[in-house]
Amino acid sequence: MDIDGIVKKALSRRTFLAGAGSAAAATLVAGCSDNGTVTLPATSVAYNDVDILNFALNLEYLEAEFYLRAATGSGLATTDIGSGTSTTGTGAGTVNGGTKIVAALTTFQTAFVNELAYTEQQHVRALRAALGTAAVARPTIDLTAGFAGGVTAANSLFATSTTLPAIPTTFSPFADYNSFLVGAFLFEDVGVTAYNGAAPLISTAGIAAGYLAAAAGIMSIEAYHGAAIRTQLTANTIINGTTTYPYALYANRLSMLRASLGGGNETQLGNFATGAQTVATVAASSIVPVDANALAYHRTTDQVLHIAYGTFSPTAGATTPAAGVKGGGFLPNGATGNISVTQS
């Protein structure tokens, strides 16, 4: 049976973590723990492989729209956004914000932006092909509100930082190439942690159907993207200094915001001083965000939703993610599909 047939018959019904879960949840960690073992959570929320792939498709829709608009000024083709025939979809959502990068780019910069846009477009197409008629439509996306809200939150939550300058309130990732790198930095590490968190939860039938291999393949590309982006931000800062080139510090503010929303699991950009790096100092790496065992971080779907929605509990404290959030930030109406409401 092909992948589409596996999806249509919904052969897998595996319980996996959608977030912190219910009050009955005894374990709140999914994926690889710090010692490299896999700990599966106890939760009352059950989803199948189709739900997992559709959640990944939501992230790819968001990334593809961002990169395509930065590269070309236009987003996904109408044939790539779906009609909402599955699950909760009632039609493809709209996209607000985004334009072709305003400032002139070098040949390398143009090629890099175009390559990112192409690969994310292909991820959308690959997941939609694998899901067939079960693919959910593109959610409503708001790039303007997503970035504006992230800048405001990052500035206000960490206003007392003495090492990180505030991000300009006029910040736009479409203004120039360096600003684009900051915007891309926000997305890419989330993609890696999301796929790493979900991969161990794919069912036996899903593994046989090729879902795990597909997830690993996409995660690898997201990691390549992230490393290339982090390398450029770090190298440019080393060459020019943080005063002239503050973009890596802007990225670090957003990294702190992601940590607050998404359960930690961040490695900030650093090592800006010149000089050779040794084995003893490489733990502070700017390029490879990893845990103490040099393993890629993971996040639950719940943590990823909190980052995408950018919302906090109004009663439990400014840095406490809220349960029951159905949308906001980059996805104002929420993700399409069954994994769309935060559990904690």
C-alpha positions, -999 to 999 in steps of 0.1 A, spaced: 0 0 0 13 35 -9 16 64 16 -17 79 5 -34 46 11 -20 44 46 -33 78 53 -68 72 39 -72 41 60 -58 58 91 -39 27 101 -21 43 129 -37 54 162 -9 63 185 -12 85 216 14 112 216 21 144 234 3 175 221 16 196 249 17 193 287 -15 172 282 -42 167 308 -40 165 346 -34 128 343 -2 134 324 27 119 343 55 126 320 59 159 301 89 152 280 88 140 244 116 129 221 152 126 232 161 135 268 194 150 278 209 115 282 199 105 247 170 82 258 134 85 245 107 92 270 72 90 257 46 110 276 14 98 293 -15 119 280 -52 116 273 -50 134 240 -47 109 211 -37 118 175 -27 97 146 1 100 120 -21 121 98 -25 147 125 13 147 130 20 153 93 -7 179 91 9 198 120 42 197 102 24 209 70 12 240 90 48 249 98 59 244 62 31 266 50 43 293 73 80 290 64 72 287 26 51 319 27 78 338 45 107 327 22 88 329 -10 76 365 -3 111 375 7 125 360 -25 98 369 -50 71 391 -34 45 364 -39 36 333 -18 26 298 -26 8 289 -58 -30 283 -55 -24 246 -63 -2 244 -32 -25 258 -5 -54 233 -5 -92 237 -4 -98 226 32 -116 194 24 -101 176 54 -105 178 92 -113 214 103 -103 232 71 -130 252 54 -108 267 27 -73 281 25 -66 310 47 -52 344 36 -17 357 42 -10 392 55 24 409 51 55 401 33 72 416 3 103 410 -18 134 421 2 136 459 -4 174 464 -4 196 453 -33 212 419 -27 245 404 -38 246 374 -61 252 351 -32 225 366 -11 200 363 -39 209 327 -45 206 319 -7 172 335 -3 160 318 -35 172 284 -24 155 287 10 123 296 -7 125 267 -31 132 241 -5 104 252 18 80 252 -12 90 217 -20 85 206 16 49 218 13 44 199 -19 60 167 -5 38 167 26 7 175 6 15 146 -18 21 122 11 -12 132 28 -33 132 -4 -69 142 3 -62 142 40 -39 173 37 -53 204 55 -54 237 38 -31 266 45 -40 284 77 -45 322 79 -10 336 82 0 371 95 36 378 90 32 414 100 16 408 133 38 378 140 71 397 137 57 429 153 44 409 183 76 390 186 97 422 186 74 439 212 74 408 235 112 403 232 119 439 240 95 441 270 101 407 286 139 412 286 141 450 290 166 447 318 192 429 296 225 448 297 240 428 268 213 428 242 201 460 225 164 464 220 152 454 185 140 485 166 102 488 166 104 494 129 120 460 124 110 441 92 126 409 79 119 422 44 138 454 48 172 441 39 193 409 39 206 411 75 171 417 88 159 387 67 185 365 85 171 375 118 136 365 107 148 333 92 167 325 125 133 328 143 118 301 122 145 275 115 155 264 150 118 259 157 115 236 127 144 215 138 131 211 174 95 204 161 105 175 138 129 161 164 101 161 190 75 145 168 97 119 150 98 93 179 61 94 181 53 82 146 35 48 147 49 15 134 26 17 104 38 53 98 74 42 99 67 15 74 49 40 52 79 62 51 68 90 74 98 88 97 122 89 68 104 119 54 104 137 87 141 130 91 148 143 56 129 175 62 145 180 96 179 177 81 172 204 56 159 227 83 191 221 102 212 229 72 192 261 68 196 270 105 233 264 105 238 285 74 218 314 89 236 311 123 270 310 106 263 342 86 250 361 116 280 350 138 306 356 111 293 391 102 293 400 139 329 388 144 340 408 114 321 440 121 315 440 158 282 441 177 279 479 175 281 481 138 264 447 133 237 442 160 217 416 141 230 386 160 221 403 193 186 409 179 184 372 171 195 364 207 166 385 220 142 364 199 160 333 211 152 343 247 115 348 237 114 313 221 129 298 253 102 315 274 74 303 250 88 270 240 102 253 271 138 265 268 160 244 245 180 272 230 217 279 222 223 316 217 247 331 192 280 340 207 317 335 204 320 369 189 356 374 200 382 366 174 407 338 180 408 300 175 382 279 192 393 248 211 376 216 222 373 231 257 354 262 244 333 247 216 304 240 241 295 277 236 290 271 199 270 296 179 264 273 149 251 241 165 222 245 190 225 213 210 221 199 245 249 188 268 253 155 248 255 174 215 220 162 205 196 184 187 169 199 209 133 188 207 100 205 214 65 192 219 37 203 195 23 223 224 55 243 228 57 249 190 21 262 191 30 287 219 59 300 198 37 303 166 9 320 186 32 341 207 7 343 236 12 341 274 -12 336 302 -26 369 314 -30 356 350 -2 332 356 27 356 348 42 373 318 64 344 309 40 315 316 25 300 284 -13 296 286 -36 266 281 -65 267 257 -50 292 232 -65 287 198 -45 312 177 -25 344 176 8 358 163 18 342 130 -14 320 130 -42 344 141 -69 318 135 -49 289 147 -33 260 129 -55 239 106 -60 203 116 -65 186 150 -34 199 167 -44 235 171 -52 243 207 -25 246 234 -29 221 263 -8 239 289 
